[in-house]
Amino acid sequence: MFEGQTIWITGGSSGIGEALAHQFAKEGAKLILSARRAEELERVREACVSEGADKGNILVLPLDVTDEAALEGKVAEAKAFTGRIDMLINNAGISQRSLCVDTEMATYRRLFEVDVFGQIALTKLVLPIMRAQKSGHLAVTASVAGKIGVSQRTGYCAAKHAMMGFFDALRAEVAKDGIHVTTITPGFIRTNIAKNALKGDGSEFAKVDKNIAGGMDVDACARVIMQGFKKGKKEIPVGEGSEMKALWVKRFFPNMLFRMVERMS
């Protein structure tokens, strides 16, 4: 299904982005891998090549989604790779581990710059390319936190709620252009998201919390996401823990869910 297609993954140097890179490489896709750390992107490319991918089909394109001034040039480089962009997976992001009262406004702004405005800015620049192609697929790694608010994640939950709303609205706008939009809602996945999360003062949390440590294997997560893409799902929930059941509890018994998360706090 994805053979020969050009897939651009941000946040491609680790976690879900890295795992998806391996899945798409196995499918014969042409990959554009972006993140801030060029050396980690090179590592991911070499790992894909060792599994049989053609090195010439993988472009390493270092990118900071918060550097809006540089994005137009990066998009031009991405398009020049194969002449088209079939899918953009907005996967870059950071999390948070701090109470609202302890969180500086600069930290909230940092969360929104990375998790919201960076994704919107890049999507806006790729969108005209897809409209000209009359085809394309835009995806975003949101979160269960984009549907449910929990303690010590006020900024992260706000950012992920924003992404769910933005891409749901965008889906309605671009359907007539032959462009598909998918929101991915992972629960607890075993990645470095907790270690890289921001504390209230903006410093790194630098620890793995028990929910992440006990979460779903990241490669299994990527396989579920790939199946969702292939089935044309507009929203792909992925996870194995009780947080996934919470999505249904909120829909039918919201007050029960609110009491549950209060007790968890």
Secondary structure by P-SEA (a helix, b strand, c coil): ccccbbbbbccccccaaaaaaaaaaaabbbbbbbcccaaaaaaaaaaaaaaccccccccccccccccccaaaaaaaaaaaccccccbbbcccccccccccccccaaaaaaaaacccaaaaaaaaaaaaaaaaaccbbbbbbccccccccccccaaaaaaaaaaaaaaaaaaaacccccbbbbbbbbcccccccccccccccccccccccccccccccaaaaaaaaaaaaaacccbbbbbccaaaaaaaaaaccaaaaaaaaaaac
